[in-house]
């Protein structure tokens, strides 16, 4: 599926209309030559929405449960997820990995 930008001839003509038509043709040509699919930049994040919703509901379930919650969960050296991280190791690790991912 390829996105195509068009100009409606029903709109009133202005002095800028020829430049607009030329720009739209150039953009369509550029998209076709480079096999660009701008719609895919929207579809990929939309595919992640169900995963995010599942994560949110699972986290809310952890917090709301009376049995196993944030105080009983965890792994390795952090066994209580409700306690503040005094060493700031996890926040710094998260910032560093995000920065490395962006670079």
mmCIF file of the C-alpha atoms, coordinates in Angstrom:
data_MODEL
# 
_entry.id   MODEL 
# 
loop_
_atom_site.group_PDB 
_atom_site.id 
_atom_site.type_symbol 
_atom_site.label_atom_id 
_atom_site.label_alt_id 
_atom_site.label_comp_id 
_atom_site.label_asym_id 
_atom_site.label_entity_id 
_atom_site.label_seq_id 
_atom_site.pdbx_PDB_ins_code 
_atom_site.Cartn_x 
_atom_site.Cartn_y 
_atom_site.Cartn_z 
_atom_site.occupancy 
_atom_site.B_iso_or_equiv 
_atom_site.pdbx_formal_charge 
_atom_site.auth_seq_id 
_atom_site.auth_comp_id 
_atom_site.auth_asym_id 
_atom_site.auth_atom_id 
_atom_site.pdbx_PDB_model_num 
ATOM 1   C CA . UNK A 1 1   ? 0.000   0.000   0.000  1.00 0.00 ? 1   UNK A CA 1 
ATOM 2   C CA . UNK A 1 2   ? 1.501   3.304   -1.075 1.00 0.00 ? 2   UNK A CA 1 
ATOM 3   C CA . UNK A 1 3   ? 0.401   6.708   0.091  1.00 0.00 ? 3   UNK A CA 1 
ATOM 4   C CA . UNK A 1 4   ? -0.234  9.219   -2.654 1.00 0.00 ? 4   UNK A CA 1 
ATOM 5   C CA . UNK A 1 5   ? -0.668  12.927  -2.065 1.00 0.00 ? 5   UNK A CA 1 
ATOM 6   C CA . UNK A 1 6   ? -3.032  14.719  -4.427 1.00 0.00 ? 6   UNK A CA 1 
ATOM 7   C CA . UNK A 1 7   ? -4.355  18.204  -4.956 1.00 0.00 ? 7   UNK A CA 1 
ATOM 8   C CA . UNK A 1 8   ? -8.079  18.667  -5.407 1.00 0.00 ? 8   UNK A CA 1 
ATOM 9   C CA . UNK A 1 9   ? -9.051  20.655  -8.495 1.00 0.00 ? 9   UNK A CA 1 
ATOM 10  C CA . UNK A 1 10  ? -12.237 21.710  -6.740 1.00 0.00 ? 10  UNK A CA 1 
ATOM 11  C CA . UNK A 1 11  ? -10.307 24.079  -4.485 1.00 0.00 ? 11  UNK A CA 1 
ATOM 12  C CA . UNK A 1 12  ? -10.076 27.700  -5.609 1.00 0.00 ? 12  UNK A CA 1 
ATOM 13  C CA . UNK A 1 13  ? -6.924  28.520  -7.523 1.00 0.00 ? 13  UNK A CA 1 
ATOM 14  C CA . UNK A 1 14  ? -4.457  30.869  -5.860 1.00 0.00 ? 14  UNK A CA 1 
ATOM 15  C CA . UNK A 1 15  ? -1.093  32.222  -6.991 1.00 0.00 ? 15  UNK A CA 1 
ATOM 16  C CA . UNK A 1 16  ? 0.551   29.409  -5.019 1.00 0.00 ? 16  UNK A CA 1 
ATOM 17  C CA . UNK A 1 17  ? -1.419  26.588  -6.682 1.00 0.00 ? 17  UNK A CA 1 
ATOM 18  C CA . UNK A 1 18  ? 1.141   25.754  -9.437 1.00 0.00 ? 18  UNK A CA 1 
ATOM 19  C CA . UNK A 1 19  ? 3.945   25.580  -6.859 1.00 0.00 ? 19  UNK A CA 1 
ATOM 20  C CA . UNK A 1 20  ? 1.816   23.370  -4.624 1.00 0.00 ? 20  UNK A CA 1 
ATOM 21  C CA . UNK A 1 21  ? 1.023   20.986  -7.477 1.00 0.00 ? 21  UNK A CA 1 
ATOM 22  C CA . UNK A 1 22  ? 4.699   20.862  -8.443 1.00 0.00 ? 22  UNK A CA 1 
ATOM 23  C CA . UNK A 1 23  ? 5.701   20.157  -4.832 1.00 0.00 ? 23  UNK A CA 1 
ATOM 24  C CA . UNK A 1 24  ? 3.133   17.362  -4.520 1.00 0.00 ? 24  UNK A CA 1 
ATOM 25  C CA . UNK A 1 25  ? 4.294   15.761  -7.776 1.00 0.00 ? 25  UNK A CA 1 
ATOM 26  C CA . UNK A 1 26  ? 7.902   15.996  -6.620 1.00 0.00 ? 26  UNK A CA 1 
ATOM 27  C CA . UNK A 1 27  ? 7.042   14.440  -3.269 1.00 0.00 ? 27  UNK A CA 1 
ATOM 28  C CA . UNK A 1 28  ? 5.111   11.594  -4.919 1.00 0.00 ? 28  UNK A CA 1 
ATOM 29  C CA . UNK A 1 29  ? 7.991   10.986  -7.331 1.00 0.00 ? 29  UNK A CA 1 
ATOM 30  C CA . UNK A 1 30  ? 10.511  10.991  -4.480 1.00 0.00 ? 30  UNK A CA 1 
ATOM 31  C CA . UNK A 1 31  ? 8.410   8.561   -2.448 1.00 0.00 ? 31  UNK A CA 1 
ATOM 32  C CA . UNK A 1 32  ? 8.070   6.240   -5.436 1.00 0.00 ? 32  UNK A CA 1 
ATOM 33  C CA . UNK A 1 33  ? 11.775  6.378   -6.396 1.00 0.00 ? 33  UNK A CA 1 
ATOM 34  C CA . UNK A 1 34  ? 12.942  5.680   -2.855 1.00 0.00 ? 34  UNK A CA 1 
ATOM 35  C CA . UNK A 1 35  ? 10.219  3.111   -2.224 1.00 0.00 ? 35  UNK A CA 1 
ATOM 36  C CA . UNK A 1 36  ? 9.295   5.063   0.893  1.00 0.00 ? 36  UNK A CA 1 
ATOM 37  C CA . UNK A 1 37  ? 6.185   4.110   2.802  1.00 0.00 ? 37  UNK A CA 1 
ATOM 38  C CA . UNK A 1 38  ? 5.267   6.873   5.261  1.00 0.00 ? 38  UNK A CA 1 
ATOM 39  C CA . UNK A 1 39  ? 2.285   4.927   6.546  1.00 0.00 ? 39  UNK A CA 1 
ATOM 40  C CA . UNK A 1 40  ? 4.627   2.293   7.990  1.00 0.00 ? 40  UNK A CA 1 
ATOM 41  C CA . UNK A 1 41  ? 5.933   4.868   10.487 1.00 0.00 ? 41  UNK A CA 1 
ATOM 42  C CA . UNK A 1 42  ? 2.450   4.905   11.988 1.00 0.00 ? 42  UNK A CA 1 
ATOM 43  C CA . UNK A 1 43  ? 1.680   1.186   11.740 1.00 0.00 ? 43  UNK A CA 1 
ATOM 44  C CA . UNK A 1 44  ? 4.711   0.050   13.768 1.00 0.00 ? 44  UNK A CA 1 
ATOM 45  C CA . UNK A 1 45  ? 3.818   2.088   16.895 1.00 0.00 ? 45  UNK A CA 1 
ATOM 46  C CA . UNK A 1 46  ? 0.169   1.070   16.545 1.00 0.00 ? 46  UNK A CA 1 
ATOM 47  C CA . UNK A 1 47  ? 1.235   -2.568  16.687 1.00 0.00 ? 47  UNK A CA 1 
ATOM 48  C CA . UNK A 1 48  ? 2.862   -1.910  20.083 1.00 0.00 ? 48  UNK A CA 1 
ATOM 49  C CA . UNK A 1 49  ? -0.296  -0.530  21.694 1.00 0.00 ? 49  UNK A CA 1 
ATOM 50  C CA . UNK A 1 50  ? -1.712  -3.966  22.700 1.00 0.00 ? 50  UNK A CA 1 
ATOM 51  C CA . UNK A 1 51  ? 1.611   -4.842  24.368 1.00 0.00 ? 51  UNK A CA 1 
ATOM 52  C CA . UNK A 1 52  ? 1.583   -1.564  26.287 1.00 0.00 ? 52  UNK A CA 1 
ATOM 53  C CA . UNK A 1 53  ? -2.024  -2.073  27.416 1.00 0.00 ? 53  UNK A CA 1 
ATOM 54  C CA . UNK A 1 54  ? -1.181  -5.595  28.608 1.00 0.00 ? 54  UNK A CA 1 
ATOM 55  C CA . UNK A 1 55  ? 1.783   -4.207  30.561 1.00 0.00 ? 55  UNK A CA 1 
ATOM 56  C CA . UNK A 1 56  ? -0.375  -1.522  32.193 1.00 0.00 ? 56  UNK A CA 1 
ATOM 57  C CA . UNK A 1 57  ? -3.075  -3.954  33.263 1.00 0.00 ? 57  UNK A CA 1 
ATOM 58  C CA . UNK A 1 58  ? -0.499  -6.441  34.576 1.00 0.00 ? 58  UNK A CA 1 
ATOM 59  C CA . UNK A 1 59  ? 1.188   -3.717  36.618 1.00 0.00 ? 59  UNK A CA 1 
ATOM 60  C CA . UNK A 1 60  ? -2.150  -2.505  37.982 1.00 0.00 ? 60  UNK A CA 1 
ATOM 61  C CA . UNK A 1 61  ? -2.984  -6.082  38.900 1.00 0.00 ? 61  UNK A CA 1 
ATOM 62  C CA . UNK A 1 62  ? 0.304   -6.402  40.792 1.00 0.00 ? 62  UNK A CA 1 
ATOM 63  C CA . UNK A 1 63  ? -0.372  -3.244  42.749 1.00 0.00 ? 63  UNK A CA 1 
ATOM 64  C CA . UNK A 1 64  ? -4.008  -4.073  43.496 1.00 0.00 ? 64  UNK A CA 1 
ATOM 65  C CA . UNK A 1 65  ? -3.619  -7.697  44.551 1.00 0.00 ? 65  UNK A CA 1 
ATOM 66  C CA . UNK A 1 66  ? -3.685  -8.532  48.234 1.00 0.00 ? 66  UNK A CA 1 
ATOM 67  C CA . UNK A 1 67  ? -1.435  -11.600 47.856 1.00 0.00 ? 67  UNK A CA 1 
ATOM 68  C CA . UNK A 1 68  ? 1.671   -11.075 45.751 1.00 0.00 ? 68  UNK A CA 1 
ATOM 69  C CA . UNK A 1 69  ? 2.328   -7.429  45.036 1.00 0.00 ? 69  UNK A CA 1 
ATOM 70  C CA . UNK A 1 70  ? 5.230   -5.074  44.624 1.00 0.00 ? 70  UNK A CA 1 
ATOM 71  C CA . UNK A 1 71  ? 6.527   -5.787  48.142 1.00 0.00 ? 71  UNK A CA 1 
ATOM 72  C CA . UNK A 1 72  ? 6.849   -9.517  47.398 1.00 0.00 ? 72  UNK A CA 1 
ATOM 73  C CA . UNK A 1 73  ? 7.976   -9.323  43.766 1.00 0.00 ? 73  UNK A CA 1 
ATOM 74  C CA . UNK A 1 74  ? 11.383  -8.702  42.315 1.00 0.00 ? 74  UNK A CA 1 
ATOM 75  C CA . UNK A 1 75  ? 14.427  -10.687 41.302 1.00 0.00 ? 75  UNK A CA 1 
ATOM 76  C CA . UNK A 1 76  ? 18.135  -10.982 42.026 1.00 0.00 ? 76  UNK A CA 1 
ATOM 77  C CA . UNK A 1 77  ? 19.277  -8.193  44.380 1.00 0.00 ? 77  UNK A CA 1 
ATOM 78  C CA . UNK A 1 78  ? 16.021  -6.195  44.380 1.00 0.00 ? 78  UNK A CA 1 
ATOM 79  C CA . UNK A 1 79  ? 13.428  -8.300  46.170 1.00 0.00 ? 79  UNK A CA 1 
ATOM 80  C CA . UNK A 1 80  ? 11.040  -5.539  47.262 1.00 0.00 ? 80  UNK A CA 1 
ATOM 81  C CA . UNK A 1 81  ? 9.855   -3.367  44.371 1.00 0.00 ? 81  UNK A CA 1 
ATOM 82  C CA . UNK A 1 82  ? 8.199   -0.848  46.687 1.00 0.00 ? 82  UNK A CA 1 
ATOM 83  C CA . UNK A 1 83  ? 11.487  0.244   48.337 1.00 0.00 ? 83  UNK A CA 1 
ATOM 84  C CA . UNK A 1 84  ? 13.395  3.238   47.027 1.00 0.00 ? 84  UNK A CA 1 
ATOM 85  C CA . UNK A 1 85  ? 16.672  2.449   45.224 1.00 0.00 ? 85  UNK A CA 1 
ATOM 86  C CA . UNK A 1 86  ? 19.292  4.114   47.448 1.00 0.00 ? 86  UNK A CA 1 
ATOM 87  C CA . UNK A 1 87  ? 22.202  3.408   45.090 1.00 0.00 ? 87  UNK A CA 1 
ATOM 88  C CA . UNK A 1 88  ? 20.371  4.842   42.028 1.00 0.00 ? 88  UNK A CA 1 
ATOM 89  C CA . UNK A 1 89  ? 21.808  1.921   40.034 1.00 0.00 ? 89  UNK A CA 1 
ATOM 90  C CA . UNK A 1 90  ? 18.592  1.051   38.182 1.00 0.00 ? 90  UNK A CA 1 
ATOM 91  C CA . UNK A 1 91  ? 17.656  4.631   37.196 1.00 0.00 ? 91  UNK A CA 1 
ATOM 92  C CA . UNK A 1 92  ? 21.208  5.324   36.014 1.00 0.00 ? 92  UNK A CA 1 
ATOM 93  C CA . UNK A 1 93  ? 21.260  2.045   34.092 1.00 0.00 ? 93  UNK A CA 1 
ATOM 94  C CA . UNK A 1 94  ? 17.947  2.961   32.451 1.00 0.00 ? 94  UNK A CA 1 
ATOM 95  C CA . UNK A 1 95  ? 19.219  6.427   31.462 1.00 0.00 ? 95  UNK A CA 1 
ATOM 96  C CA . UNK A 1 96  ? 22.503  5.021   30.144 1.00 0.00 ? 96  UNK A CA 1 
ATOM 97  C CA . UNK A 1 97  ? 20.821  2.320   28.069 1.00 0.00 ? 97  UNK A CA 1 
ATOM 98  C CA . UNK A 1 98  ? 18.320  4.816   26.650 1.00 0.00 ? 98  UNK A CA 1 
ATOM 99  C CA . UNK A 1 99  ? 21.119  7.227   25.749 1.00 0.00 ? 99  UNK A CA 1 
ATOM 100 C CA . UNK A 1 100 ? 23.144  4.419   24.128 1.00 0.00 ? 100 UNK A CA 1 
ATOM 101 C CA . UNK A 1 101 ? 20.094  3.344   22.176 1.00 0.00 ? 101 UNK A CA 1 
ATOM 102 C CA . UNK A 1 102 ? 19.534  6.875   20.873 1.00 0.00 ? 102 UNK A CA 1 
ATOM 103 C CA . UNK A 1 103 ? 23.153  7.328   19.818 1.00 0.00 ? 103 UNK A CA 1 
# 
